[in-house]
Amino acid sequence: MRSAAVAATAVSLALLVTACGGGEKGGDKGDKGGSAAPSASATSAPAAKALSAAELDKLIVETADLKGHQVTKAGSGDVVPAAQVTTDRAACAPIAHAMSFISPGSPAASAQRKVMQEPKKDASASPEDALLGGLSAMVTAVTLGSYDGQGAQEAFASVKKAGTECAGGFQVVHLKEKTKVAKVAPEAVTAGEEAVAFTVTSEMEGEPFVSKLVVFRKGNTLASFSTISLVPGGVKALPQAVVDAQAAKLG
């Protein structure tokens, strides 16, 4: 699992190393980089005051909110400063950050969780099939960021813009590990007041590694979901249950 993390996407580097263990709360604040003008519908929203990290901790999904999943707090080693996750194209930074437990833009506070899908148990399965079933379980990095004023709208717009401008790929450096993202393709999703989703294809030991990214805005809160699995080819579907549970908790 650790060797797979080295060659996978930026979120894999942050997530897979500790996917089998718990952690403590991680969080950060400050300039996250990447910005764009919000959409016309977004600018009509009134300015708002950001929530605190403690308030976000009460709003982020927990195990009780998700049947068939285990939720743990992201550890301090999972969450790195935005300056430690860079891209060769500045416009692509919002996607790289959203994939890496970092709220895009300039949030006043943030909260992070790791959500692990519980593998389906089959007593008749062979040991090999049972192992494959465990590896196919989806692991999702969930990040909530809260912003002052129009910060959430601007951060969402930057992610949406990055999805278009970076469709042909870019390079990510997460700490000292380099990853090539080959393609970013849009997917349909509905959540919050505005939402975007992407299939992100990276190169892993010469083979495509597929992860999913969902970002939605509810008021002045931005929710990001980056999902991976270790089966060949990567994730097949959006983490819809996780997205729906978080959207319901935000109201």
NUVOLUM-891205 format. One line per field, with one value per residue: x, y, z of N, C-alpha, C, O, CB in turn; residue number from 1. Coordinates in pm, whole numbers. Glycine has a CB too. Layout:
<recs>
nu: [X	...]
nv: [Y	...]
nw: [Z	...]
cau: [X	...]
cav: [Y	...]
caw: [Z	...]
cu: [X	...]
cv: [Y	...]
cw: [Z	...]
ou: [X	...]
ov: [Y	...]
ow: [Z	...]
cbu: [X	...]
cbv: [Y	...]
cbw: [Z	...]
num: [NUM	...]
</recs>
This chain:
<recs>
nu: [84	196	396	239	125	327	346	96	-188	-189	-365	-360	-109	-141	-340	-341	-121	-199	-442	-527	-528	-614	-640	-556	-722	-673	-588	-587	-516	-529	-368	-447	-398	-475	-742	-1047	-1294	-1618	-1918	-2201	-2441	-2341	-2235	-2455	-2515	-2537	-2279	-2095	-2008	-1731	-1735	-1603	-1322	-1401	-1677	-1704	-1614	-1832	-2007	-1904	-1903	-1959	-1909	-2161	-2329	-2315	-2400	-2238	-1980	-1666	-1550	-1277	-1074	-857	-508	-226	-16	-142	-245	-113	63	-62	137	305	199	219	182	267	134	-25	-301	-406	-378	-603	-746	-551	-515	-774	-779	-613	-669	-689	-852	-950	-847	-882	-958	-1105	-1115	-1087	-1178	-1111	-1170	-1127	-1289	-1382	-1501	-1677	-1577	-1774	-1883	-1823	-1865	-1816	-1626	-1306	-972	-821	-1019	-1146	-945	-919	-1171	-1152	-954	-1092	-1264	-1379	-1195	-1230	-1126	-1242	-1306	-1390	-1425	-1449	-1546	-1491	-1701	-1722	-1561	-1598	-1751	-1570	-1360	-1487	-1540	-1280	-1203	-1383	-1306	-1045	-1096	-1164	-946	-737	-783	-628	-427	-162	122	187	340	362	456	762	710	651	382	215	-68	-278	-522	-824	-1154	-1492	-1777	-2122	-2297	-2499	-2538	-2560	-2553	-2417	-2219	-1940	-1784	-1523	-1346	-1032	-745	-445	-93	34	294	327	73	-278	-431	-720	-907	-1166	-1314	-1508	-1662	-1856	-2060	-2211	-2372	-2139	-1960	-1735	-1727	-1517	-1437	-1230	-1166	-1035	-931	-768	-786	-711	-705	-851	-1096	-1442	-1684	-1856	-1835	-2111	-2281	-2137	-2116	-2390	-2456	-2296	-2398	-2656	-2602	-2500	-2728]
nv: [-120	121	156	182	425	608	637	712	940	1286	1298	1032	1010	1153	1010	720	622	629	504	274	324	520	871	1203	1520	1733	2053	2372	2711	3003	3148	2965	2962	2993	3125	3262	3444	3441	3265	3415	3358	3291	3530	3667	3587	3672	3835	3659	3554	3361	3023	2876	2652	2471	2478	2376	2118	2007	1992	1833	1511	1211	878	795	915	779	486	175	270	384	651	862	1106	1315	1276	1463	1426	1382	1618	1885	2200	2436	2539	2327	2165	2177	2286	2251	2426	2715	2755	2506	2448	2469	2225	2032	2097	2054	1781	1704	1724	1995	2299	2485	2817	3081	2989	3062	2876	2518	2166	1816	1478	1121	886	559	304	18	-306	-548	-842	-1180	-1496	-1717	-1649	-1677	-1651	-1483	-1346	-1219	-1046	-884	-771	-617	-433	-298	-133	197	488	798	1130	1387	1728	2025	2367	2696	3028	3384	3655	3663	3448	3164	3134	3233	3049	2812	2877	2886	2618	2507	2641	2544	2280	2298	2434	2267	2024	1870	1774	1790	1851	1745	1826	1682	1743	1605	1434	1359	1365	1277	1405	1293	1345	1533	1491	1598	1520	1443	1588	1662	1877	2072	2429	2479	2268	2062	1789	1552	1309	1201	1116	966	884	573	386	354	283	373	545	589	836	1006	1329	1554	1864	2083	2373	2517	2781	2973	2771	2528	2206	1932	1630	1366	1069	738	402	83	-107	-247	3	182	404	356	493	793	910	888	836	943	1212	1282	1244	1438	1671	1668	1706	1961	2097]
nw: [0	79	-117	-343	-293	-340	-616	-698	-726	-605	-388	-316	-209	24	147	122	265	528	531	652	920	1217	1311	1422	1450	1172	1035	869	785	578	287	6	-259	-611	-786	-911	-1095	-948	-1054	-1224	-1091	-846	-743	-660	-408	-63	132	382	718	811	937	1238	1303	1497	1470	1212	1257	1380	1174	973	809	998	1134	1224	1045	808	671	653	634	767	959	1019	1187	1002	1016	1150	978	740	644	480	441	198	37	6	-182	-506	-851	-1202	-1355	-1272	-1277	-1228	-964	-777	-818	-754	-485	-379	-402	-202	77	121	137	-141	-246	-5	279	601	797	836	807	825	715	693	503	497	301	403	327	150	308	240	309	155	-24	-184	-40	-208	-354	-145	-58	-286	-283	-53	-128	-323	-194	-146	-58	82	90	279	291	454	404	528	452	447	339	-13	-53	-68	-300	-488	-460	-539	-805	-902	-893	-1075	-1309	-1331	-1394	-1660	-1786	-1726	-1839	-2011	-1853	-1599	-1386	-1054	-747	-448	-136	-170	-370	-707	-937	-1233	-1372	-1610	-1734	-1692	-1656	-1694	-1481	-1416	-1147	-860	-596	-298	-350	-581	-787	-889	-1061	-1125	-1320	-1253	-1411	-1352	-1387	-1298	-1229	-1504	-1580	-1614	-1344	-1178	-1016	-829	-808	-626	-575	-389	-317	-35	75	247	271	152	24	-28	-199	-242	-399	-389	-482	-449	-646	-971	-1217	-1067	-911	-982	-964	-851	-508	-404	-182	30	-44	-47	223	346	228	331	600	604	548]
cau: [0	282	462	139	100	433	326	-43	-217	-154	-447	-313	7	-188	-445	-317	-23	-264	-580	-563	-517	-685	-557	-611	-774	-580	-656	-498	-583	-438	-380	-432	-364	-578	-862	-1115	-1417	-1732	-2021	-2300	-2535	-2274	-2213	-2578	-2527	-2490	-2154	-2119	-1893	-1686	-1748	-1477	-1286	-1484	-1811	-1694	-1601	-1966	-2084	-1846	-1961	-1903	-1953	-2305	-2403	-2290	-2410	-2141	-1854	-1597	-1495	-1176	-1014	-730	-395	-143	67	-223	-277	9	36	-88	264	374	133	234	157	347	46	-90	-447	-445	-359	-725	-779	-451	-543	-898	-746	-507	-710	-669	-961	-897	-868	-833	-1056	-1073	-1102	-1117	-1184	-1085	-1201	-1106	-1409	-1349	-1613	-1657	-1590	-1882	-1832	-1875	-1800	-1781	-1522	-1169	-886	-782	-1134	-1170	-845	-956	-1288	-1106	-883	-1185	-1338	-1340	-1147	-1258	-1079	-1346	-1257	-1480	-1361	-1543	-1485	-1554	-1745	-1746	-1448	-1641	-1790	-1448	-1286	-1558	-1518	-1143	-1202	-1457	-1221	-933	-1143	-1162	-814	-640	-838	-522	-332	-64	210	171	444	304	581	869	670	596	279	162	-210	-287	-650	-931	-1277	-1609	-1884	-2244	-2324	-2586	-2524	-2547	-2603	-2347	-2129	-1867	-1721	-1428	-1265	-892	-662	-303	-7	84	382	300	-67	-371	-488	-838	-969	-1280	-1314	-1634	-1659	-1980	-2069	-2334	-2348	-1998	-1882	-1699	-1701	-1438	-1433	-1137	-1187	-946	-930	-645	-808	-658	-789	-896	-1237	-1536	-1803	-1847	-1871	-2241	-2334	-2063	-2159	-2528	-2457	-2240	-2492	-2768	-2556	-2487	-2863]
cav: [0	239	174	232	566	691	661	747	1083	1362	1256	901	1032	1199	926	576	589	614	462	163	364	640	989	1315	1626	1822	2170	2483	2828	3092	3155	2835	2976	2963	3205	3297	3518	3352	3270	3521	3317	3290	3664	3720	3543	3774	3808	3587	3538	3223	2941	2840	2512	2393	2468	2285	1983	1958	1981	1737	1378	1117	740	784	971	700	341	100	344	425	786	900	1237	1315	1299	1579	1392	1380	1755	1963	2337	2449	2565	2199	2097	2272	2236	2320	2529	2776	2740	2372	2432	2441	2083	1961	2122	1985	1639	1682	1769	2140	2376	2583	2958	3132	2966	3108	2755	2396	2041	1705	1343	1009	800	430	216	-115	-410	-644	-970	-1298	-1611	-1818	-1596	-1726	-1548	-1386	-1261	-1136	-940	-792	-696	-515	-328	-222	-39	334	573	936	1243	1490	1854	2139	2496	2806	3150	3514	3726	3584	3356	3030	3144	3249	2922	2717	2918	2850	2473	2485	2690	2452	2161	2325	2472	2161	1897	1794	1723	1877	1780	1782	1789	1675	1736	1589	1332	1412	1283	1332	1391	1287	1395	1571	1486	1634	1425	1508	1575	1764	1888	2208	2535	2458	2154	2008	1660	1516	1188	1241	1003	988	773	496	281	337	246	477	532	677	882	1093	1453	1628	1986	2160	2488	2544	2907	3010	2650	2446	2066	1863	1485	1302	927	642	263	20	-207	-203	100	284	421	347	578	901	869	954	825	1037	1346	1304	1256	1568	1774	1666	1760	2106	2152]
caw: [0	84	-246	-437	-264	-396	-759	-727	-732	-486	-274	-275	-124	154	201	128	365	658	507	741	1059	1258	1322	1496	1364	1105	980	844	733	509	142	-55	-400	-711	-772	-1036	-1068	-928	-1157	-1206	-988	-716	-693	-604	-271	31	202	507	807	812	1056	1302	1287	1589	1411	1098	1311	1412	1050	880	825	1095	1111	1248	931	687	687	575	623	889	944	1117	1166	931	1104	1119	864	618	602	463	395	54	-32	-14	-294	-616	-986	-1303	-1412	-1158	-1287	-1186	-820	-702	-824	-676	-344	-342	-395	-103	211	130	79	-236	-213	123	385	735	879	762	882	734	759	602	501	438	274	459	223	168	358	172	373	55	-113	-164	19	-311	-383	-26	-61	-393	-236	41	-201	-407	-110	-174	51	40	170	286	347	459	423	546	397	468	218	-133	-68	-111	-441	-567	-455	-625	-945	-940	-919	-1201	-1417	-1343	-1463	-1804	-1833	-1699	-1888	-2076	-1756	-1536	-1292	-914	-651	-314	-63	-269	-467	-831	-1000	-1357	-1400	-1756	-1786	-1600	-1735	-1613	-1454	-1370	-1004	-804	-450	-251	-437	-708	-770	-1003	-1036	-1229	-1317	-1265	-1451	-1330	-1429	-1185	-1280	-1645	-1602	-1568	-1210	-1182	-891	-849	-730	-620	-494	-393	-226	38	144	246	300	36	58	-131	-181	-334	-374	-453	-437	-495	-750	-1101	-1286	-973	-873	-1094	-946	-753	-372	-392	-46	115	-86	-2	369	382	187	426	729	589	545]
cu: [87	350	365	117	202	405	186	-62	-180	-237	-407	-196	-35	-273	-404	-218	-88	-406	-623	-556	-594	-590	-623	-651	-660	-655	-554	-578	-481	-459	-352	-397	-479	-701	-919	-1241	-1532	-1833	-2122	-2399	-2473	-2260	-2338	-2597	-2473	-2359	-2184	-1991	-1859	-1714	-1609	-1445	-1370	-1625	-1811	-1683	-1736	-2049	-2028	-1898	-1884	-1960	-2104	-2389	-2399	-2296	-2307	-2009	-1796	-1531	-1395	-1126	-883	-618	-313	-52	-8	-240	-149	-26	18	41	341	309	131	208	243	265	-38	-241	-495	-434	-489	-766	-680	-476	-668	-877	-660	-542	-688	-787	-903	-922	-810	-937	-1009	-1052	-1135	-1119	-1171	-1123	-1159	-1227	-1374	-1474	-1582	-1675	-1707	-1824	-1903	-1800	-1753	-1669	-1387	-1086	-846	-897	-1165	-1072	-879	-1076	-1249	-1036	-978	-1267	-1287	-1297	-1160	-1202	-1186	-1288	-1367	-1398	-1467	-1473	-1562	-1599	-1779	-1636	-1487	-1680	-1667	-1368	-1353	-1534	-1378	-1131	-1269	-1372	-1104	-973	-1141	-1020	-711	-687	-731	-414	-236	21	191	296	381	418	693	832	603	495	233	13	-227	-413	-745	-1059	-1399	-1706	-2005	-2263	-2416	-2572	-2509	-2609	-2537	-2241	-2060	-1807	-1632	-1377	-1122	-809	-515	-224	52	162	350	158	-158	-426	-599	-887	-1084	-1269	-1450	-1614	-1795	-1978	-2208	-2312	-2201	-1908	-1859	-1665	-1629	-1429	-1338	-1132	-1092	-984	-808	-665	-748	-756	-844	-1046	-1327	-1651	-1776	-1886	-2007	-2296	-2266	-2105	-2298	-2535	-2402	-2334	-2608	-2726	-2536	-2622	-2901]
cv: [124	262	224	380	655	729	705	896	1153	1321	1119	916	1074	1095	782	536	561	561	351	200	490	757	1091	1423	1706	1941	2278	2597	2915	3085	3021	2844	2943	3048	3231	3371	3421	3367	3379	3486	3321	3430	3725	3682	3651	3734	3745	3581	3390	3154	2913	2694	2423	2374	2373	2140	1922	1933	1877	1597	1295	978	724	834	882	550	272	171	369	560	813	1041	1222	1347	1419	1553	1388	1518	1837	2105	2343	2471	2437	2116	2196	2205	2314	2426	2585	2756	2606	2351	2405	2293	2002	1978	2048	1835	1604	1733	1918	2209	2481	2726	2995	3112	3022	2989	2634	2277	1928	1571	1244	916	672	346	78	-219	-503	-779	-1085	-1419	-1714	-1773	-1657	-1616	-1440	-1291	-1168	-1019	-837	-707	-587	-400	-242	-122	103	407	717	1036	1352	1614	1958	2265	2603	2938	3275	3571	3633	3479	3219	3030	3154	3119	2818	2749	2879	2701	2443	2528	2596	2325	2175	2348	2359	2024	1809	1745	1828	1792	1835	1741	1799	1644	1719	1488	1396	1313	1353	1302	1401	1352	1429	1581	1515	1519	1503	1483	1688	1762	2034	2309	2532	2350	2119	1874	1625	1374	1231	1117	1040	868	706	377	247	299	359	445	636	709	976	1215	1521	1750	2053	2271	2495	2671	2945	2893	2572	2306	1999	1715	1426	1153	840	501	199	-90	-156	-110	208	289	422	447	688	849	928	951	925	1180	1377	1323	1391	1682	1782	1730	1911	2176	2213]
cw: [0	-50	-351	-418	-332	-540	-794	-729	-604	-367	-227	-179	16	224	221	237	499	645	602	888	1088	1265	1408	1400	1304	1052	955	787	662	360	78	-203	-491	-688	-911	-1000	-1050	-1040	-1125	-1097	-851	-658	-633	-458	-178	95	336	588	817	946	1113	1275	1377	1534	1292	1146	1345	1286	953	910	928	1066	1128	1131	808	717	597	553	762	864	1055	1086	1091	1028	1062	1000	732	559	598	420	244	-24	-62	-125	-410	-750	-1085	-1376	-1298	-1159	-1235	-1036	-744	-705	-742	-527	-298	-330	-275	37	230	65	-16	-190	-78	233	519	828	794	856	782	799	650	614	427	423	331	349	255	207	286	224	272	-38	-81	-100	-83	-343	-266	-22	-167	-353	-139	-28	-283	-327	-133	-46	4	140	164	355	342	482	436	516	438	334	104	-156	-117	-258	-531	-572	-544	-772	-992	-969	-1053	-1321	-1440	-1416	-1613	-1855	-1818	-1746	-1950	-1983	-1703	-1442	-1151	-837	-513	-219	-166	-377	-589	-890	-1127	-1367	-1551	-1811	-1673	-1682	-1647	-1595	-1405	-1220	-961	-653	-414	-346	-575	-685	-901	-962	-1154	-1209	-1345	-1296	-1437	-1382	-1307	-1238	-1426	-1680	-1553	-1429	-1199	-1042	-926	-757	-741	-531	-505	-290	-164	119	134	288	172	85	-57	-96	-285	-301	-455	-409	-500	-598	-881	-1171	-1197	-953	-996	-1084	-844	-614	-332	-250	48	83	-33	149	413	345	285	559	723	578	411]
ou: [57	363	403	93	168	438	159	35	-144	-185	-417	-186	27	-279	-430	-231	-39	-484	-742	-578	-636	-473	-732	-617	-564	-775	-446	-693	-361	-554	-242	-369	-572	-760	-850	-1289	-1545	-1835	-2127	-2438	-2539	-2273	-2330	-2684	-2374	-2329	-2288	-1881	-1947	-1716	-1509	-1532	-1408	-1685	-1906	-1737	-1754	-2149	-2098	-1933	-1763	-2049	-2167	-2506	-2473	-2206	-2292	-1934	-1869	-1466	-1425	-1135	-807	-632	-328	-14	53	-247	-83	-136	76	53	431	359	49	211	285	321	-114	-303	-612	-477	-488	-815	-720	-460	-669	-948	-636	-454	-670	-820	-816	-1008	-703	-1000	-890	-979	-1203	-1071	-1215	-1109	-1155	-1262	-1340	-1545	-1473	-1780	-1735	-1728	-2025	-1684	-1662	-1621	-1356	-1124	-839	-876	-1204	-1109	-870	-1083	-1307	-1055	-948	-1332	-1166	-1357	-1108	-1227	-1216	-1230	-1431	-1310	-1566	-1356	-1683	-1543	-1854	-1622	-1417	-1647	-1660	-1314	-1286	-1511	-1359	-1058	-1219	-1368	-1067	-893	-1121	-979	-610	-637	-740	-319	-228	-7	180	350	349	472	716	914	509	520	214	-27	-195	-412	-746	-1071	-1407	-1717	-1991	-2247	-2412	-2592	-2453	-2707	-2595	-2182	-2114	-1783	-1659	-1366	-1095	-803	-466	-282	112	104	347	125	-121	-463	-574	-907	-1097	-1222	-1501	-1555	-1845	-1906	-2309	-2241	-2145	-1797	-1951	-1586	-1674	-1415	-1365	-1099	-1070	-1057	-750	-570	-737	-875	-880	-1116	-1294	-1710	-1685	-1963	-2016	-2352	-2332	-2126	-2322	-2609	-2455	-2349	-2654	-2805	-2553	-2631	-3012]
ov: [221	377	301	453	765	840	732	972	1089	1310	1090	844	1035	1093	725	429	478	573	336	114	560	745	1070	1419	1743	1931	2277	2580	2900	3024	2968	2742	2873	3042	3222	3361	3327	3467	3429	3572	3350	3448	3826	3736	3717	3616	3773	3601	3305	3217	2926	2619	2313	2268	2297	2049	1801	1860	1836	1567	1307	963	649	800	907	496	308	136	375	580	789	1088	1128	1434	1470	1646	1391	1534	1856	2127	2263	2426	2437	2008	2288	2082	2426	2506	2512	2741	2592	2247	2324	2242	1913	1883	1987	1769	1487	1780	1964	2182	2557	2751	2947	3209	3028	3000	2646	2283	1940	1552	1278	874	675	320	25	-222	-533	-826	-1086	-1442	-1791	-1851	-1686	-1499	-1322	-1170	-1054	-907	-716	-589	-478	-284	-125	-35	126	389	754	1027	1403	1605	1977	2268	2602	2956	3270	3539	3537	3427	3161	2937	3090	3083	2745	2660	2843	2662	2365	2458	2570	2268	2078	2289	2357	1921	1687	1681	1940	1674	1956	1633	1908	1533	1812	1458	1475	1193	1475	1186	1503	1408	1361	1669	1462	1431	1616	1370	1796	1658	2113	2279	2578	2342	2143	1849	1663	1326	1291	1024	1133	765	772	280	131	283	432	331	756	620	1019	1205	1542	1740	2076	2265	2480	2668	2948	2913	2553	2289	2007	1678	1436	1115	863	482	253	-158	-35	-140	316	190	479	482	678	754	1008	1049	984	1260	1485	1408	1452	1779	1891	1800	1981	2297	2262]
ow: [-69	-93	-439	-514	-377	-583	-911	-732	-505	-256	-108	-80	115	347	327	295	576	739	630	973	996	1230	1461	1281	1371	1027	1015	745	684	312	94	-265	-451	-580	-1012	-887	-1128	-1112	-1013	-1018	-752	-537	-563	-390	-211	110	396	537	829	1051	1042	1229	1337	1550	1272	1083	1341	1291	860	1024	942	982	1054	1120	712	780	480	463	861	762	1172	973	1113	1114	951	929	626	437	701	369	171	-138	-145	-158	-411	-761	-1058	-1450	-1235	-1054	-1201	-985	-651	-605	-667	-450	-192	-256	-249	109	343	-51	24	-105	-40	276	547	927	692	969	668	920	532	724	308	520	309	284	371	145	272	188	300	-121	35	-106	-49	-356	-285	13	-142	-385	-140	9	-311	-385	-139	60	-102	260	56	462	239	569	363	550	461	230	119	-267	-200	-332	-637	-677	-617	-853	-1108	-1060	-1133	-1423	-1554	-1491	-1686	-1954	-1889	-1700	-1944	-2028	-1755	-1422	-1131	-859	-465	-220	-243	-464	-575	-893	-1128	-1369	-1611	-1921	-1570	-1768	-1536	-1681	-1357	-1173	-1018	-590	-491	-414	-673	-578	-1009	-844	-1268	-1096	-1449	-1215	-1501	-1415	-1222	-1286	-1466	-1798	-1461	-1402	-1210	-959	-1041	-644	-851	-424	-615	-190	-232	220	24	336	92	178	-171	20	-405	-189	-574	-313	-594	-634	-901	-1184	-1245	-976	-1100	-1187	-762	-605	-239	-203	134	175	20	198	506	420	318	622	823	595	395]
cbu: [-94	386	526	7	102	566	358	-136	-363	-171	-595	-271	99	-265	-561	-267	79	-265	-596	-472	-375	-753	-527	-511	-867	-506	-767	-383	-654	-295	-287	-558	-247	-614	-833	-1146	-1448	-1799	-2091	-2374	-2588	-2137	-2161	-2696	-2453	-2595	-2070	-2171	-1924	-1537	-1821	-1481	-1137	-1490	-1862	-1572	-1511	-2038	-2088	-1692	-1963	-1934	-1882	-2342	-2346	-2154	-2554	-2199	-1876	-1493	-1609	-1059	-992	-731	-308	-59	132	-360	-382	104	150	-184	350	376	-13	376	7	402	-46	-60	-491	-359	-294	-838	-779	-311	-559	-1007	-678	-382	-634	-535	-1047	-960	-1015	-796	-1084	-1183	-1195	-1014	-1317	-936	-1353	-972	-1531	-1245	-1644	-1754	-1459	-1968	-1853	-1862	-1893	-1903	-1515	-1106	-760	-738	-1257	-1158	-706	-986	-1388	-1014	-779	-1278	-1326	-1456	-998	-1409	-940	-1472	-1132	-1588	-1265	-1602	-1477	-1458	-1640	-1756	-1379	-1758	-1882	-1362	-1277	-1709	-1537	-1044	-1273	-1590	-1170	-877	-1280	-1250	-767	-610	-947	-461	-254	-132	358	44	572	189	580	997	575	708	160	238	-296	-281	-714	-900	-1293	-1680	-1839	-2367	-2191	-2734	-2401	-2402	-2580	-2282	-2206	-1756	-1827	-1311	-1316	-842	-694	-273	105	-32	369	389	-101	-486	-379	-950	-865	-1413	-1201	-1751	-1545	-2101	-2037	-2376	-2391	-1974	-1954	-1578	-1833	-1296	-1576	-994	-1330	-798	-1063	-573	-960	-628	-902	-850	-1255	-1591	-1924	-1937	-1763	-2339	-2316	-1911	-2156	-2616	-2375	-2105	-2544	-2817	-2426	-2403	-2877]
cbv: [1	223	44	157	590	620	537	683	1105	1510	1257	817	1137	1326	931	528	701	746	415	45	382	620	1047	1367	1718	1749	2220	2444	2907	3059	3261	2755	2889	2815	3339	3170	3617	3378	3134	3549	3178	3226	3752	3673	3410	3799	3937	3444	3598	3217	2809	2868	2491	2460	2606	2321	1984	2058	2115	1741	1306	1161	646	859	1107	736	292	67	478	318	892	799	1310	1417	1178	1618	1262	1320	1821	1896	2431	2564	2658	2120	2049	2334	2248	2221	2471	2924	2757	2270	2556	2525	2034	2010	2272	2014	1596	1748	1692	2182	2443	2561	2991	3281	2816	3199	2761	2374	2029	1704	1328	933	873	356	208	-141	-491	-655	-982	-1286	-1675	-1851	-1442	-1773	-1611	-1460	-1347	-1220	-998	-869	-789	-577	-389	-316	-78	409	538	958	1296	1438	1904	2122	2529	2807	3141	3611	3822	3675	3343	2981	3267	3362	2870	2719	3070	2890	2396	2564	2831	2418	2126	2446	2594	2156	1923	1876	1613	1995	1792	1716	1882	1565	1618	1546	1231	1442	1258	1275	1501	1144	1293	1707	1348	1752	1317	1457	1577	1742	1806	2241	2669	2591	2033	2107	1548	1615	1079	1312	959	1014	823	449	156	236	114	494	551	612	953	1018	1548	1539	2083	2068	2619	2423	2898	3129	2561	2509	1991	1926	1422	1366	889	673	186	-35	-240	-324	29	417	551	207	493	1020	912	891	682	1020	1358	1187	1144	1588	1746	1522	1693	2139	2255]
cbw: [121	194	-293	-420	-114	-386	-835	-625	-763	-512	-312	-397	-184	139	112	-5	377	732	365	716	1097	1392	1186	1600	1443	992	1073	751	846	543	86	-38	-434	-709	-699	-1122	-1180	-794	-1170	-1336	-1016	-728	-803	-684	-248	138	219	478	948	780	1024	1454	1317	1726	1367	1011	1433	1501	982	887	690	1242	1207	1372	897	627	654	444	549	932	945	1117	1301	813	1110	1241	887	648	697	360	438	28	51	115	-256	-614	-1023	-1403	-1526	-1154	-1431	-1257	-764	-757	-970	-710	-318	-444	-520	-148	319	62	190	-375	-216	112	399	789	1003	651	965	693	793	634	434	524	122	577	210	39	510	16	471	-27	-101	-299	77	-440	-415	102	-88	-521	-172	143	-292	-479	39	-241	91	25	119	363	270	572	308	690	244	539	175	-254	62	-25	-463	-509	-311	-593	-960	-829	-804	-1199	-1384	-1206	-1417	-1836	-1759	-1551	-1990	-2181	-1816	-1459	-1336	-853	-663	-305	43	-200	-401	-932	-903	-1480	-1324	-1802	-1880	-1525	-1803	-1675	-1349	-1449	-922	-847	-398	-232	-373	-762	-717	-1052	-1012	-1231	-1422	-1134	-1596	-1179	-1524	-1092	-1194	-1699	-1530	-1667	-1098	-1264	-798	-824	-778	-566	-541	-370	-301	130	290	337	404	-42	92	-143	-192	-325	-406	-419	-476	-379	-767	-1190	-1352	-1018	-793	-1103	-902	-793	-270	-485	8	95	-240	-43	431	314	45	450	771	468	651]
num: [1	2	3	4	5	6	7	8	9	10	11	12	13	14	15	16	17	18	19	20	21	22	23	24	25	26	27	28	29	30	31	32	33	34	35	36	37	38	39	40	41	42	43	44	45	46	47	48	49	50	51	52	53	54	55	56	57	58	59	60	61	62	63	64	65	66	67	68	69	70	71	72	73	74	75	76	77	78	79	80	81	82	83	84	85	86	87	88	89	90	91	92	93	94	95	96	97	98	99	100	101	102	103	104	105	106	107	108	109	110	111	112	113	114	115	116	117	118	119	120	121	122	123	124	125	126	127	128	129	130	131	132	133	134	135	136	137	138	139	140	141	142	143	144	145	146	147	148	149	150	151	152	153	154	155	156	157	158	159	160	161	162	163	164	165	166	167	168	169	170	171	172	173	174	175	176	177	178	179	180	181	182	183	184	185	186	187	188	189	190	191	192	193	194	195	196	197	198	199	200	201	202	203	204	205	206	207	208	209	210	211	212	213	214	215	216	217	218	219	220	221	222	223	224	225	226	227	228	229	230	231	232	233	234	235	236	237	238	239	240	241	242	243	244	245	246	247	248	249	250	251]
</recs>
